[in-house]
Amino acid sequence: MSNLYQLFMVKPISVDENGIKLKPEIMEKEKLYYCVFNNKVFLVYKDEQEFLNCYEIEEKEIVDKVISLGDNLDSVDNILNEFIKNEKLKIN
């Protein structure tokens, strides 16, 4: 993919001063997307039935770690899994 194409490529989730912008029509099913807005991490994915699922995380420790990562989605998964393990939370 050329750098010029990447520069103008539309992203499925973006943030500006007015809020979070979602483009579900270009989201892949069962793929996790995230962004940071108003000191919160927002997780979004489109399920197999094409419903959008959105979650908001306010936990300062998680937000700070995610902000420090930039666009590294794999590390976001690791941060969330580490938090769940450390807090002994259950995932259904």
PEKAJO-V297945 format. One record per backbone hydrogen bond with DSSP energy under -1.0 kcal/mol. NH is the residue of the N-H (numbers start at 1). CO is the residue of the C=O. E is the energy in kcal/mol with one decimal. If there is no record, write none. Layout:
BEGIN
nh=NH co=CO e=E
nh=NH co=CO e=E
END
This chain:
BEGIN
nh=6 co=2 e=-2.1
nh=7 co=3 e=-2.0
nh=8 co=4 e=-1.4
nh=14 co=21 e=-2.1
nh=16 co=19 e=-2.3
nh=19 co=16 e=-1.6
nh=21 co=14 e=-3.2
nh=23 co=12 e=-2.8
nh=26 co=23 e=-1.9
nh=27 co=24 e=-1.0
nh=30 co=46 e=-4.1
nh=31 co=28 e=-1.2
nh=33 co=44 e=-3.0
nh=35 co=42 e=-1.6
nh=37 co=40 e=-2.4
nh=41 co=57 e=-2.5
nh=42 co=35 e=-2.9
nh=43 co=55 e=-2.8
nh=44 co=33 e=-3.0
nh=45 co=53 e=-2.0
nh=47 co=51 e=-2.5
nh=50 co=47 e=-2.2
nh=53 co=45 e=-2.8
nh=55 co=43 e=-2.6
nh=57 co=41 e=-3.0
nh=63 co=59 e=-2.5
nh=64 co=60 e=-2.8
nh=65 co=61 e=-1.7
nh=66 co=62 e=-2.7
nh=67 co=63 e=-2.6
nh=68 co=64 e=-1.7
nh=69 co=66 e=-1.1
nh=73 co=71 e=-1.4
nh=76 co=72 e=-1.2
nh=77 co=73 e=-1.9
nh=78 co=74 e=-1.8
nh=79 co=75 e=-2.5
nh=80 co=76 e=-2.4
nh=81 co=77 e=-2.6
nh=82 co=78 e=-2.5
nh=83 co=79 e=-2.3
nh=84 co=80 e=-2.4
nh=85 co=81 e=-2.3
nh=86 co=82 e=-2.9
nh=87 co=83 e=-2.4
nh=89 co=84 e=-2.4
END
